[in-house]
Amino acid sequence: MNLWKMRILNPLLSLLAFHKEQKRSFKNDAFLSQNLYYNKEKDYFVCPMGQHMEHKGKTTRQAASGFVSNIDVYQAANCTNCPLKCLCYHAKGNRRIEVNHNLNRHKEKVRKLLTSEEGLYHRSRRPIEPEAVFGQTKANKQYNRFRHFGKDKVKMDFAIF
């Protein structure tokens, strides 16, 4: 069940690397897999030298929580004589990238929300409202984590604390 599509959740928490992605050095690094050109119709990536990285297959990964991710694997045909190989890829063989297209779609939605007018407003308010309370709780009272899960149980845990 996708709660975003049902409009129950509105994801305004920033992505882990959101602020890093906004920097010029990240955006201008042509060798990062996030910055490679992707052709959706023919399903391939293009490396900085212009070589196509064709789709080689799919794999699945299971997180510790049990969530299963579908990963697409792309690989360049021949990187042996590439003059940019030392900057692009350090392993033996041809460059290979693994991409989770579903995760990238969700990240793009969140990125649009975070850079919208409402997202900018919430991002500016977030550091001053809840962070001070949690900072006091963690630093001054040595309470680093909640012991229970679920909204009601955490509320009870916080009230007892």
Number of C-alpha atoms within 10 A of each C-alpha: 5 8 10 12 9 9 9 9 10 12 18 17 15 15 14 8 8 14 10 12 13 10 10 9 10 15 13 10 13 17 17 15 17 15 16 15 15 16 11 8 6 9 12 19 23 17 22 17 14 9 15 20 23 17 18 13 11 13 11 11 11 10 9 7 6 8 8 11 15 16 18 16 17 21 21 20 14 13 18 11 7 11 10 13 17 9 9 18 15 10 10 8 13 16 19 17 17 17 15 15 13 11 13 12 11 12 16 11 13 20 18 12 18 21 13 12 10 11 19 13 12 14 15 10 11 12 10 10 10 10 11 12 10 13 14 12 16 13 10 9 10 10 14 11 8 12 9 13 10 8 9 10 13 14 14 12 14 14 8 7 10
